[in-house]
Amino acid sequence: MIATKTVHIALYDGLADWEIGHVTPYLRKNGCQVITVAQQPEPVTTMGGLSVLPDRTLDQLRPQDSAMLVLPGAGDWERAIPPFAAKAREFLAAGVPVAAICGATSALAAEGLLDDRKHTSSVAPVLEMTGYAGGAHYREADAVTDRDVITAGPTEPVAFAREILARLELLEPAVLDAWFRLYAHSDVSAYEVAVAAEGAGGAAG
């Protein structure tokens, strides 16, 4: 179990709201403090039009204060995410995991962080456009975890959440499997196990 229970979520204009919508409630339900981080202290506007005031600025973010850095995608990832990918390099050097989805995987690729790690994204050609050297390590999968880096494509927010919850050891494997089957596949047979593990709060939504 990772001792530090603070998870940092990156914020930037054009953030893809749905890509972190499954994981943030379950981080909080399972004892994590969720802290948002942006480059500037002003509110950011998500792709869905939500205005979000960040808790911290990027220059205040230190790996030793965190259990994980989560990078959602954004419409203009080339502008918004590279500074966070540079910070991700610091996190990985310190042994703190990083989770990236959609355009954030491209930012990690451009930073060279996927050159020697198994990973996934939306489709392989998207990452190839970054000029990275990790094409041989690309995997066709809903989400991939390799050496403290979690990656997923834009259509896989539930699998992305699954990998984050697993890496942080927040749910027992059998419960996490039930949770994934419930939210990814509407598997009614998984409902009882998933909800029982959440206590009185019940399933999200």
PyMOL commands that place a pseudoatom at each C-alpha (Angstrom):
pseudoatom trace, name=CA, resn=MET, resi=1, chain=A, elem=C, hetatm=0, pos=[0.000, 0.000, 0.000]
pseudoatom trace, name=CA, resn=ILE, resi=2, chain=A, elem=C, hetatm=0, pos=[1.384, 3.424, -0.948]
pseudoatom trace, name=CA, resn=ALA, resi=3, chain=A, elem=C, hetatm=0, pos=[1.654, 5.524, 2.211]
pseudoatom trace, name=CA, resn=THR, resi=4, chain=A, elem=C, hetatm=0, pos=[0.957, 8.906, 0.628]
pseudoatom trace, name=CA, resn=LYS, resi=5, chain=A, elem=C, hetatm=0, pos=[-2.700, 9.241, -0.267]
pseudoatom trace, name=CA, resn=THR, resi=6, chain=A, elem=C, hetatm=0, pos=[-2.660, 12.501, -2.228]
pseudoatom trace, name=CA, resn=VAL, resi=7, chain=A, elem=C, hetatm=0, pos=[-3.370, 12.175, -5.942]
pseudoatom trace, name=CA, resn=HIS, resi=8, chain=A, elem=C, hetatm=0, pos=[-2.740, 15.173, -8.192]
pseudoatom trace, name=CA, resn=ILE, resi=9, chain=A, elem=C, hetatm=0, pos=[-4.959, 15.772, -11.227]
pseudoatom trace, name=CA, resn=ALA, resi=10, chain=A, elem=C, hetatm=0, pos=[-3.741, 18.089, -13.992]
pseudoatom trace, name=CA, resn=LEU, resi=11, chain=A, elem=C, hetatm=0, pos=[-6.064, 20.822, -15.215]
pseudoatom trace, name=CA, resn=TYR, resi=12, chain=A, elem=C, hetatm=0, pos=[-5.854, 22.823, -18.441]
pseudoatom trace, name=CA, resn=ASP, resi=13, chain=A, elem=C, hetatm=0, pos=[-8.254, 24.603, -20.779]
pseudoatom trace, name=CA, resn=GLY, resi=14, chain=A, elem=C, hetatm=0, pos=[-10.004, 22.114, -23.032]
pseudoatom trace, name=CA, resn=LEU, resi=15, chain=A, elem=C, hetatm=0, pos=[-9.594, 19.227, -20.586]
pseudoatom trace, name=CA, resn=ALA, resi=16, chain=A, elem=C, hetatm=0, pos=[-11.659, 16.185, -21.622]
pseudoatom trace, name=CA, resn=ASP, resi=17, chain=A, elem=C, hetatm=0, pos=[-14.112, 15.962, -18.708]
pseudoatom trace, name=CA, resn=TRP, resi=18, chain=A, elem=C, hetatm=0, pos=[-15.161, 12.338, -19.205]
pseudoatom trace, name=CA, resn=GLU, resi=19, chain=A, elem=C, hetatm=0, pos=[-11.648, 10.931, -19.055]
pseudoatom trace, name=CA, resn=ILE, resi=20, chain=A, elem=C, hetatm=0, pos=[-11.317, 11.379, -15.284]
pseudoatom trace, name=CA, resn=GLY, resi=21, chain=A, elem=C, hetatm=0, pos=[-15.000, 11.171, -14.384]
pseudoatom trace, name=CA, resn=HIS, resi=22, chain=A, elem=C, hetatm=0, pos=[-14.833, 7.534, -13.304]
pseudoatom trace, name=CA, resn=VAL, resi=23, chain=A, elem=C, hetatm=0, pos=[-11.682, 7.684, -11.242]
pseudoatom trace, name=CA, resn=THR, resi=24, chain=A, elem=C, hetatm=0, pos=[-12.008, 10.830, -9.121]
pseudoatom trace, name=CA, resn=PRO, resi=25, chain=A, elem=C, hetatm=0, pos=[-15.064, 9.711, -7.080]
pseudoatom trace, name=CA, resn=TYR, resi=26, chain=A, elem=C, hetatm=0, pos=[-13.436, 6.373, -6.271]
pseudoatom trace, name=CA, resn=LEU, resi=27, chain=A, elem=C, hetatm=0, pos=[-10.194, 7.990, -5.221]
pseudoatom trace, name=CA, resn=ARG, resi=28, chain=A, elem=C, hetatm=0, pos=[-12.136, 10.049, -2.693]
pseudoatom trace, name=CA, resn=LYS, resi=29, chain=A, elem=C, hetatm=0, pos=[-14.359, 7.148, -1.640]
pseudoatom trace, name=CA, resn=ASN, resi=30, chain=A, elem=C, hetatm=0, pos=[-11.249, 5.147, -0.814]
pseudoatom trace, name=CA, resn=GLY, resi=31, chain=A, elem=C, hetatm=0, pos=[-9.380, 7.629, 1.309]
pseudoatom trace, name=CA, resn=CYS, resi=32, chain=A, elem=C, hetatm=0, pos=[-7.392, 9.668, -1.199]
pseudoatom trace, name=CA, resn=GLN, resi=33, chain=A, elem=C, hetatm=0, pos=[-7.116, 13.427, -1.204]
pseudoatom trace, name=CA, resn=VAL, resi=34, chain=A, elem=C, hetatm=0, pos=[-7.587, 14.725, -4.740]
pseudoatom trace, name=CA, resn=ILE, resi=35, chain=A, elem=C, hetatm=0, pos=[-5.704, 17.950, -5.506]
pseudoatom trace, name=CA, resn=THR, resi=36, chain=A, elem=C, hetatm=0, pos=[-5.962, 19.713, -8.852]
pseudoatom trace, name=CA, resn=VAL, resi=37, chain=A, elem=C, hetatm=0, pos=[-2.981, 21.428, -10.460]
pseudoatom trace, name=CA, resn=ALA, resi=38, chain=A, elem=C, hetatm=0, pos=[-2.804, 23.983, -13.282]
pseudoatom trace, name=CA, resn=GLN, resi=39, chain=A, elem=C, hetatm=0, pos=[-0.067, 26.155, -14.736]
pseudoatom trace, name=CA, resn=GLN, resi=40, chain=A, elem=C, hetatm=0, pos=[-1.749, 29.317, -13.469]
pseudoatom trace, name=CA, resn=PRO, resi=41, chain=A, elem=C, hetatm=0, pos=[-4.009, 29.968, -10.452]
pseudoatom trace, name=CA, resn=GLU, resi=42, chain=A, elem=C, hetatm=0, pos=[-6.940, 31.179, -12.572]
pseudoatom trace, name=CA, resn=PRO, resi=43, chain=A, elem=C, hetatm=0, pos=[-9.892, 28.879, -13.341]
pseudoatom trace, name=CA, resn=VAL, resi=44, chain=A, elem=C, hetatm=0, pos=[-9.632, 26.615, -16.376]
pseudoatom trace, name=CA, resn=THR, resi=45, chain=A, elem=C, hetatm=0, pos=[-12.508, 25.769, -18.685]
pseudoatom trace, name=CA, resn=THR, resi=46, chain=A, elem=C, hetatm=0, pos=[-13.011, 22.119, -19.590]
pseudoatom trace, name=CA, resn=MET, resi=47, chain=A, elem=C, hetatm=0, pos=[-14.140, 20.830, -22.965]
pseudoatom trace, name=CA, resn=GLY, resi=48, chain=A, elem=C, hetatm=0, pos=[-17.624, 20.496, -21.476]
pseudoatom trace, name=CA, resn=GLY, resi=49, chain=A, elem=C, hetatm=0, pos=[-17.661, 24.154, -20.413]
pseudoatom trace, name=CA, resn=LEU, resi=50, chain=A, elem=C, hetatm=0, pos=[-17.098, 23.632, -16.675]
pseudoatom trace, name=CA, resn=SER, resi=51, chain=A, elem=C, hetatm=0, pos=[-15.045, 26.270, -14.899]
pseudoatom trace, name=CA, resn=VAL, resi=52, chain=A, elem=C, hetatm=0, pos=[-12.643, 24.681, -12.393]
pseudoatom trace, name=CA, resn=LEU, resi=53, chain=A, elem=C, hetatm=0, pos=[-10.455, 26.541, -9.911]
pseudoatom trace, name=CA, resn=PRO, resi=54, chain=A, elem=C, hetatm=0, pos=[-7.162, 24.680, -9.374]
pseudoatom trace, name=CA, resn=ASP, resi=55, chain=A, elem=C, hetatm=0, pos=[-5.893, 23.900, -5.880]
pseudoatom trace, name=CA, resn=ARG, resi=56, chain=A, elem=C, hetatm=0, pos=[-2.209, 24.308, -6.768]
pseudoatom trace, name=CA, resn=THR, resi=57, chain=A, elem=C, hetatm=0, pos=[-0.004, 25.634, -9.535]
pseudoatom trace, name=CA, resn=LEU, resi=58, chain=A, elem=C, hetatm=0, pos=[2.460, 23.465, -11.425]
pseudoatom trace, name=CA, resn=ASP, resi=59, chain=A, elem=C, hetatm=0, pos=[5.496, 25.139, -9.886]
pseudoatom trace, name=CA, resn=GLN, resi=60, chain=A, elem=C, hetatm=0, pos=[4.263, 24.034, -6.442]
pseudoatom trace, name=CA, resn=LEU, resi=61, chain=A, elem=C, hetatm=0, pos=[3.956, 20.371, -7.422]
pseudoatom trace, name=CA, resn=ARG, resi=62, chain=A, elem=C, hetatm=0, pos=[6.566, 18.016, -5.941]
pseudoatom trace, name=CA, resn=PRO, resi=63, chain=A, elem=C, hetatm=0, pos=[6.741, 14.242, -6.441]
pseudoatom trace, name=CA, resn=GLN, resi=64, chain=A, elem=C, hetatm=0, pos=[7.413, 13.623, -2.745]
pseudoatom trace, name=CA, resn=ASP, resi=65, chain=A, elem=C, hetatm=0, pos=[4.003, 15.094, -1.910]
pseudoatom trace, name=CA, resn=SER, resi=66, chain=A, elem=C, hetatm=0, pos=[2.096, 12.774, -4.210]
pseudoatom trace, name=CA, resn=ALA, resi=67, chain=A, elem=C, hetatm=0, pos=[1.015, 9.171, -4.708]
pseudoatom trace, name=CA, resn=MET, resi=68, chain=A, elem=C, hetatm=0, pos=[0.308, 9.718, -8.412]
pseudoatom trace, name=CA, resn=LEU, resi=69, chain=A, elem=C, hetatm=0, pos=[0.037, 12.366, -11.127]
pseudoatom trace, name=CA, resn=VAL, resi=70, chain=A, elem=C, hetatm=0, pos=[-2.995, 11.948, -13.415]
pseudoatom trace, name=CA, resn=LEU, resi=71, chain=A, elem=C, hetatm=0, pos=[-2.980, 13.631, -16.824]
pseudoatom trace, name=CA, resn=PRO, resi=72, chain=A, elem=C, hetatm=0, pos=[-6.297, 13.768, -18.704]
pseudoatom trace, name=CA, resn=GLY, resi=73, chain=A, elem=C, hetatm=0, pos=[-6.372, 14.620, -22.369]
pseudoatom trace, name=CA, resn=ALA, resi=74, chain=A, elem=C, hetatm=0, pos=[-7.220, 17.979, -23.912]
pseudoatom trace, name=CA, resn=GLY, resi=75, chain=A, elem=C, hetatm=0, pos=[-8.293, 19.245, -27.305]
pseudoatom trace, name=CA, resn=ASP, resi=76, chain=A, elem=C, hetatm=0, pos=[-5.070, 21.231, -27.757]
pseudoatom trace, name=CA, resn=TRP, resi=77, chain=A, elem=C, hetatm=0, pos=[-2.665, 18.865, -26.060]
pseudoatom trace, name=CA, resn=GLU, resi=78, chain=A, elem=C, hetatm=0, pos=[0.371, 20.224, -27.933]
pseudoatom trace, name=CA, resn=ARG, resi=79, chain=A, elem=C, hetatm=0, pos=[-0.034, 23.546, -26.111]
pseudoatom trace, name=CA, resn=ALA, resi=80, chain=A, elem=C, hetatm=0, pos=[-1.590, 22.485, -22.821]
pseudoatom trace, name=CA, resn=ILE, resi=81, chain=A, elem=C, hetatm=0, pos=[0.107, 19.291, -21.677]
pseudoatom trace, name=CA, resn=PRO, resi=82, chain=A, elem=C, hetatm=0, pos=[3.874, 19.399, -22.439]
pseudoatom trace, name=CA, resn=PRO, resi=83, chain=A, elem=C, hetatm=0, pos=[4.731, 21.277, -19.206]
pseudoatom trace, name=CA, resn=PHE, resi=84, chain=A, elem=C, hetatm=0, pos=[2.951, 18.521, -17.273]
pseudoatom trace, name=CA, resn=ALA, resi=85, chain=A, elem=C, hetatm=0, pos=[4.783, 15.842, -19.267]
pseudoatom trace, name=CA, resn=ALA, resi=86, chain=A, elem=C, hetatm=0, pos=[8.053, 17.466, -18.188]
pseudoatom trace, name=CA, resn=LYS, resi=87, chain=A, elem=C, hetatm=0, pos=[6.826, 17.284, -14.601]
pseudoatom trace, name=CA, resn=ALA, resi=88, chain=A, elem=C, hetatm=0, pos=[5.901, 13.643, -15.210]
pseudoatom trace, name=CA, resn=ARG, resi=89, chain=A, elem=C, hetatm=0, pos=[9.566, 12.963, -15.945]
pseudoatom trace, name=CA, resn=GLU, resi=90, chain=A, elem=C, hetatm=0, pos=[10.404, 14.285, -12.453]
pseudoatom trace, name=CA, resn=PHE, resi=91, chain=A, elem=C, hetatm=0, pos=[7.719, 12.057, -10.926]
pseudoatom trace, name=CA, resn=LEU, resi=92, chain=A, elem=C, hetatm=0, pos=[8.998, 8.930, -12.641]
pseudoatom trace, name=CA, resn=ALA, resi=93, chain=A, elem=C, hetatm=0, pos=[12.588, 9.701, -11.690]
pseudoatom trace, name=CA, resn=ALA, resi=94, chain=A, elem=C, hetatm=0, pos=[11.375, 9.878, -8.086]
pseudoatom trace, name=CA, resn=GLY, resi=95, chain=A, elem=C, hetatm=0, pos=[9.489, 6.569, -8.370]
pseudoatom trace, name=CA, resn=VAL, resi=96, chain=A, elem=C, hetatm=0, pos=[6.025, 8.165, -8.319]
pseudoatom trace, name=CA, resn=PRO, resi=97, chain=A, elem=C, hetatm=0, pos=[3.571, 6.786, -10.919]
pseudoatom trace, name=CA, resn=VAL, resi=98, chain=A, elem=C, hetatm=0, pos=[1.981, 8.798, -13.714]
pseudoatom trace, name=CA, resn=ALA, resi=99, chain=A, elem=C, hetatm=0, pos=[-1.312, 8.047, -15.470]
pseudoatom trace, name=CA, resn=ALA, resi=100, chain=A, elem=C, hetatm=0, pos=[-2.078, 9.540, -18.895]
pseudoatom trace, name=CA, resn=ILE, resi=101, chain=A, elem=C, hetatm=0, pos=[-5.058, 9.201, -21.195]
pseudoatom trace, name=CA, resn=CYS, resi=102, chain=A, elem=C, hetatm=0, pos=[-5.806, 10.376, -24.740]
pseudoatom trace, name=CA, resn=GLY, resi=103, chain=A, elem=C, hetatm=0, pos=[-3.742, 13.433, -25.741]
pseudoatom trace, name=CA, resn=ALA, resi=104, chain=A, elem=C, hetatm=0, pos=[-1.698, 13.167, -22.571]
pseudoatom trace, name=CA, resn=THR, resi=105, chain=A, elem=C, hetatm=0, pos=[-0.216, 9.924, -23.918]
pseudoatom trace, name=CA, resn=SER, resi=106, chain=A, elem=C, hetatm=0, pos=[1.030, 11.901, -26.916]
pseudoatom trace, name=CA, resn=ALA, resi=107, chain=A, elem=C, hetatm=0, pos=[2.618, 14.422, -24.573]
pseudoatom trace, name=CA, resn=LEU, resi=108, chain=A, elem=C, hetatm=0, pos=[4.392, 11.609, -22.709]
pseudoatom trace, name=CA, resn=ALA, resi=109, chain=A, elem=C, hetatm=0, pos=[5.536, 10.164, -26.041]
pseudoatom trace, name=CA, resn=ALA, resi=110, chain=A, elem=C, hetatm=0, pos=[6.902, 13.525, -27.152]
pseudoatom trace, name=CA, resn=GLU, resi=111, chain=A, elem=C, hetatm=0, pos=[8.741, 13.774, -23.831]
pseudoatom trace, name=CA, resn=GLY, resi=112, chain=A, elem=C, hetatm=0, pos=[10.379, 10.389, -24.516]
pseudoatom trace, name=CA, resn=LEU, resi=113, chain=A, elem=C, hetatm=0, pos=[8.699, 8.653, -21.601]
pseudoatom trace, name=CA, resn=LEU, resi=114, chain=A, elem=C, hetatm=0, pos=[7.133, 5.898, -23.729]
pseudoatom trace, name=CA, resn=ASP, resi=115, chain=A, elem=C, hetatm=0, pos=[10.224, 5.011, -25.739]
pseudoatom trace, name=CA, resn=ASP, resi=116, chain=A, elem=C, hetatm=0, pos=[10.988, 1.948, -23.621]
pseudoatom trace, name=CA, resn=ARG, resi=117, chain=A, elem=C, hetatm=0, pos=[7.667, 1.223, -21.907]
pseudoatom trace, name=CA, resn=LYS, resi=118, chain=A, elem=C, hetatm=0, pos=[4.676, -0.809, -23.029]
pseudoatom trace, name=CA, resn=HIS, resi=119, chain=A, elem=C, hetatm=0, pos=[1.817, 1.605, -23.642]
pseudoatom trace, name=CA, resn=THR, resi=120, chain=A, elem=C, hetatm=0, pos=[-1.371, 2.356, -25.545]
pseudoatom trace, name=CA, resn=SER, resi=121, chain=A, elem=C, hetatm=0, pos=[-3.292, 5.390, -26.792]
pseudoatom trace, name=CA, resn=SER, resi=122, chain=A, elem=C, hetatm=0, pos=[-6.136, 6.115, -29.206]
pseudoatom trace, name=CA, resn=VAL, resi=123, chain=A, elem=C, hetatm=0, pos=[-4.345, 4.546, -32.199]
pseudoatom trace, name=CA, resn=ALA, resi=124, chain=A, elem=C, hetatm=0, pos=[-0.674, 3.917, -32.918]
pseudoatom trace, name=CA, resn=PRO, resi=125, chain=A, elem=C, hetatm=0, pos=[-0.369, 6.455, -35.797]
pseudoatom trace, name=CA, resn=VAL, resi=126, chain=A, elem=C, hetatm=0, pos=[-1.318, 9.273, -33.429]
pseudoatom trace, name=CA, resn=LEU, resi=127, chain=A, elem=C, hetatm=0, pos=[1.717, 8.583, -31.278]
pseudoatom trace, name=CA, resn=GLU, resi=128, chain=A, elem=C, hetatm=0, pos=[3.921, 8.106, -34.336]
pseudoatom trace, name=CA, resn=MET, resi=129, chain=A, elem=C, hetatm=0, pos=[3.215, 11.727, -35.252]
pseudoatom trace, name=CA, resn=THR, resi=130, chain=A, elem=C, hetatm=0, pos=[5.159, 12.798, -32.162]
pseudoatom trace, name=CA, resn=GLY, resi=131, chain=A, elem=C, hetatm=0, pos=[8.344, 11.295, -33.615]
pseudoatom trace, name=CA, resn=TYR, resi=132, chain=A, elem=C, hetatm=0, pos=[8.868, 9.113, -30.568]
pseudoatom trace, name=CA, resn=ALA, resi=133, chain=A, elem=C, hetatm=0, pos=[10.958, 5.945, -30.591]
pseudoatom trace, name=CA, resn=GLY, resi=134, chain=A, elem=C, hetatm=0, pos=[8.562, 3.635, -28.765]
pseudoatom trace, name=CA, resn=GLY, resi=135, chain=A, elem=C, hetatm=0, pos=[6.421, 2.250, -31.563]
pseudoatom trace, name=CA, resn=ALA, resi=136, chain=A, elem=C, hetatm=0, pos=[7.562, -1.322, -30.932]
pseudoatom trace, name=CA, resn=HIS, resi=137, chain=A, elem=C, hetatm=0, pos=[6.135, -1.114, -27.408]
pseudoatom trace, name=CA, resn=TYR, resi=138, chain=A, elem=C, hetatm=0, pos=[2.637, -0.032, -28.474]
pseudoatom trace, name=CA, resn=ARG, resi=139, chain=A, elem=C, hetatm=0, pos=[-0.145, -2.400, -27.382]
pseudoatom trace, name=CA, resn=GLU, resi=140, chain=A, elem=C, hetatm=0, pos=[-3.720, -2.673, -28.660]
pseudoatom trace, name=CA, resn=ALA, resi=141, chain=A, elem=C, hetatm=0, pos=[-5.412, -2.709, -25.242]
pseudoatom trace, name=CA, resn=ASP, resi=142, chain=A, elem=C, hetatm=0, pos=[-7.979, -0.748, -23.250]
pseudoatom trace, name=CA, resn=ALA, resi=143, chain=A, elem=C, hetatm=0, pos=[-5.254, 0.426, -20.841]
pseudoatom trace, name=CA, resn=VAL, resi=144, chain=A, elem=C, hetatm=0, pos=[-1.655, -0.531, -20.106]
pseudoatom trace, name=CA, resn=THR, resi=145, chain=A, elem=C, hetatm=0, pos=[0.538, -0.220, -17.013]
pseudoatom trace, name=CA, resn=ASP, resi=146, chain=A, elem=C, hetatm=0, pos=[4.301, -0.568, -17.293]
pseudoatom trace, name=CA, resn=ARG, resi=147, chain=A, elem=C, hetatm=0, pos=[6.971, 0.630, -14.850]
pseudoatom trace, name=CA, resn=ASP, resi=148, chain=A, elem=C, hetatm=0, pos=[4.875, 3.279, -13.128]
pseudoatom trace, name=CA, resn=VAL, resi=149, chain=A, elem=C, hetatm=0, pos=[3.258, 4.625, -16.320]
pseudoatom trace, name=CA, resn=ILE, resi=150, chain=A, elem=C, hetatm=0, pos=[-0.443, 4.049, -17.029]
pseudoatom trace, name=CA, resn=THR, resi=151, chain=A, elem=C, hetatm=0, pos=[-1.781, 4.831, -20.500]
pseudoatom trace, name=CA, resn=ALA, resi=152, chain=A, elem=C, hetatm=0, pos=[-5.231, 4.608, -22.078]
pseudoatom trace, name=CA, resn=GLY, resi=153, chain=A, elem=C, hetatm=0, pos=[-7.143, 5.883, -25.092]
pseudoatom trace, name=CA, resn=PRO, resi=154, chain=A, elem=C, hetatm=0, pos=[-9.987, 8.429, -25.024]
pseudoatom trace, name=CA, resn=THR, resi=155, chain=A, elem=C, hetatm=0, pos=[-12.725, 5.792, -25.200]
pseudoatom trace, name=CA, resn=GLU, resi=156, chain=A, elem=C, hetatm=0, pos=[-11.474, 3.916, -22.131]
pseudoatom trace, name=CA, resn=PRO, resi=157, chain=A, elem=C, hetatm=0, pos=[-12.054, 6.057, -19.014]
pseudoatom trace, name=CA, resn=VAL, resi=158, chain=A, elem=C, hetatm=0, pos=[-13.258, 3.040, -17.006]
pseudoatom trace, name=CA, resn=ALA, resi=159, chain=A, elem=C, hetatm=0, pos=[-10.186, 0.946, -17.864]
pseudoatom trace, name=CA, resn=PHE, resi=160, chain=A, elem=C, hetatm=0, pos=[-8.044, 3.991, -17.094]
pseudoatom trace, name=CA, resn=ALA, resi=161, chain=A, elem=C, hetatm=0, pos=[-9.675, 4.225, -13.669]
pseudoatom trace, name=CA, resn=ARG, resi=162, chain=A, elem=C, hetatm=0, pos=[-9.223, 0.477, -13.152]
pseudoatom trace, name=CA, resn=GLU, resi=163, chain=A, elem=C, hetatm=0, pos=[-5.472, 0.732, -13.694]
pseudoatom trace, name=CA, resn=ILE, resi=164, chain=A, elem=C, hetatm=0, pos=[-5.177, 3.728, -11.362]
pseudoatom trace, name=CA, resn=LEU, resi=165, chain=A, elem=C, hetatm=0, pos=[-7.161, 2.052, -8.582]
pseudoatom trace, name=CA, resn=ALA, resi=166, chain=A, elem=C, hetatm=0, pos=[-5.088, -1.111, -9.020]
pseudoatom trace, name=CA, resn=ARG, resi=167, chain=A, elem=C, hetatm=0, pos=[-1.755, 0.718, -8.948]
pseudoatom trace, name=CA, resn=LEU, resi=168, chain=A, elem=C, hetatm=0, pos=[-2.747, 2.556, -5.773]
pseudoatom trace, name=CA, resn=GLU, resi=169, chain=A, elem=C, hetatm=0, pos=[-4.057, -0.710, -4.274]
pseudoatom trace, name=CA, resn=LEU, resi=170, chain=A, elem=C, hetatm=0, pos=[-7.342, 0.921, -3.274]
pseudoatom trace, name=CA, resn=LEU, resi=171, chain=A, elem=C, hetatm=0, pos=[-9.608, -2.058, -4.022]
pseudoatom trace, name=CA, resn=GLU, resi=172, chain=A, elem=C, hetatm=0, pos=[-9.110, -5.780, -3.603]
pseudoatom trace, name=CA, resn=PRO, resi=173, chain=A, elem=C, hetatm=0, pos=[-8.570, -7.488, -6.988]
pseudoatom trace, name=CA, resn=ALA, resi=174, chain=A, elem=C, hetatm=0, pos=[-11.929, -9.319, -6.911]
pseudoatom trace, name=CA, resn=VAL, resi=175, chain=A, elem=C, hetatm=0, pos=[-13.763, -6.115, -6.038]
pseudoatom trace, name=CA, resn=LEU, resi=176, chain=A, elem=C, hetatm=0, pos=[-11.931, -4.139, -8.691]
pseudoatom trace, name=CA, resn=ASP, resi=177, chain=A, elem=C, hetatm=0, pos=[-12.811, -6.787, -11.268]
pseudoatom trace, name=CA, resn=ALA, resi=178, chain=A, elem=C, hetatm=0, pos=[-16.482, -6.545, -10.278]
pseudoatom trace, name=CA, resn=TRP, resi=179, chain=A, elem=C, hetatm=0, pos=[-16.323, -2.742, -10.357]
pseudoatom trace, name=CA, resn=PHE, resi=180, chain=A, elem=C, hetatm=0, pos=[-14.879, -2.819, -13.877]
pseudoatom trace, name=CA, resn=ARG, resi=181, chain=A, elem=C, hetatm=0, pos=[-17.409, -5.330, -15.159]
pseudoatom trace, name=CA, resn=LEU, resi=182, chain=A, elem=C, hetatm=0, pos=[-20.236, -3.247, -13.712]
pseudoatom trace, name=CA, resn=TYR, resi=183, chain=A, elem=C, hetatm=0, pos=[-19.181, 0.114, -15.140]
pseudoatom trace, name=CA, resn=ALA, resi=184, chain=A, elem=C, hetatm=0, pos=[-17.522, -1.022, -18.366]
pseudoatom trace, name=CA, resn=HIS, resi=185, chain=A, elem=C, hetatm=0, pos=[-19.948, -3.761, -19.390]
pseudoatom trace, name=CA, resn=SER, resi=186, chain=A, elem=C, hetatm=0, pos=[-23.124, -3.162, -17.332]
pseudoatom trace, name=CA, resn=ASP, resi=187, chain=A, elem=C, hetatm=0, pos=[-22.656, -6.641, -15.876]
pseudoatom trace, name=CA, resn=VAL, resi=188, chain=A, elem=C, hetatm=0, pos=[-25.516, -6.899, -13.390]
pseudoatom trace, name=CA, resn=SER, resi=189, chain=A, elem=C, hetatm=0, pos=[-23.940, -9.959, -11.780]
pseudoatom trace, name=CA, resn=ALA, resi=190, chain=A, elem=C, hetatm=0, pos=[-21.084, -7.728, -10.574]
pseudoatom trace, name=CA, resn=TYR, resi=191, chain=A, elem=C, hetatm=0, pos=[-23.346, -5.210, -8.865]
pseudoatom trace, name=CA, resn=GLU, resi=192, chain=A, elem=C, hetatm=0, pos=[-23.611, -6.886, -5.471]
pseudoatom trace, name=CA, resn=VAL, resi=193, chain=A, elem=C, hetatm=0, pos=[-19.845, -7.297, -5.045]
pseudoatom trace, name=CA, resn=ALA, resi=194, chain=A, elem=C, hetatm=0, pos=[-19.036, -3.791, -6.254]
pseudoatom trace, name=CA, resn=VAL, resi=195, chain=A, elem=C, hetatm=0, pos=[-21.639, -2.081, -4.081]
pseudoatom trace, name=CA, resn=ALA, resi=196, chain=A, elem=C, hetatm=0, pos=[-20.915, -4.160, -0.954]
pseudoatom trace, name=CA, resn=ALA, resi=197, chain=A, elem=C, hetatm=0, pos=[-17.317, -2.953, -1.046]
pseudoatom trace, name=CA, resn=GLU, resi=198, chain=A, elem=C, hetatm=0, pos=[-18.463, 0.664, -1.088]
pseudoatom trace, name=CA, resn=GLY, resi=199, chain=A, elem=C, hetatm=0, pos=[-20.491, 0.428, 2.116]
pseudoatom trace, name=CA, resn=ALA, resi=200, chain=A, elem=C, hetatm=0, pos=[-23.375, 2.764, 2.726]
pseudoatom trace, name=CA, resn=GLY, resi=201, chain=A, elem=C, hetatm=0, pos=[-22.327, 5.090, -0.077]
pseudoatom trace, name=CA, resn=GLY, resi=202, chain=A, elem=C, hetatm=0, pos=[-23.348, 2.614, -2.741]
pseudoatom trace, name=CA, resn=ALA, resi=203, chain=A, elem=C, hetatm=0, pos=[-22.263, 2.791, -6.351]
pseudoatom trace, name=CA, resn=ALA, resi=204, chain=A, elem=C, hetatm=0, pos=[-21.523, 6.173, -7.831]
pseudoatom trace, name=CA, resn=GLY, resi=205, chain=A, elem=C, hetatm=0, pos=[-24.540, 7.740, -9.481]
for i in range(1, 205): cmd.bond("trace and resi %d" % i, "trace and resi %d" % (i + 1))
show_as sticks, trace
zoom trace
